[in-house]
Amino acid sequence: MSAIVEKWNEIKVLVESLELDVHKNANGNSSAGVRARRGLRQLKNGAAELVKLTIAEEKARKES
């Protein structure tokens, strides 16, 4: 499996795991808010990594 697909799957799992904490935080659970924000930062970094992977893949294809 390509690195792009693997990173995408990691991001999807992270989003699914964040859902419960986001709902708990919306209902007033501040600890869940801390966990949700931490997860959102991980999501941001993961998305940036995915962008870098896709750009590198496109460059590699053009050079071939």
N, C-alpha and C positions, 0 to 999 in steps of 0.2 A: 504494500500500500504506500502511496506517495506521502511525503511529509506534509503536503498541503491538506490532504484528506485526514490525516491523523490529527493535525492541529485543529481542523474544523470539528472533528468529533470531540476533542477535548473541550472546545468552547461550548458545544451543545450540552455536554454533561455538566459543565459549570453553570450554565444558565438554568438548567433543570434543578440543580442543587440550590440555587439562589431563590427560587420561587417561594419556598416555604418561609424563609427568613424575611423576604420582602413583605409577604402577607402578615406575618407576625408583627413586623415593625409597623405596618399600617394600622394595626390594632393596638398599638401602644407599647409593644415590647422593645425596650431600648437596647437590650443585649442582642436581640435579633438584628437591630439596625446596625450595630457594630459589625456583626458577621456579614450582613448584606453589603455594607460599604467596602469591607475587605475583599469580598468576592467580586464586587464591581471593579475594584482596582485590578484584580487579577484578570478580569474579563477585558479590561482596557489594554493591559499588557499583552494578553493573548491575541487580541485582534491586531495589535501593532505587529506582532510576530508573524501572524498570518499574512498581512500585507507585504511584509519583507520577503516572505517565502514565495508569494505569487510573483512579485517583481523579479526576484532572482530566477525563478523558473522561466518567466517570459524572456529575460535576457539570455538565458542559456539556450532557449529554442532559437532565438534570432541569430546567435553565434554559430549554431550548428549548420 
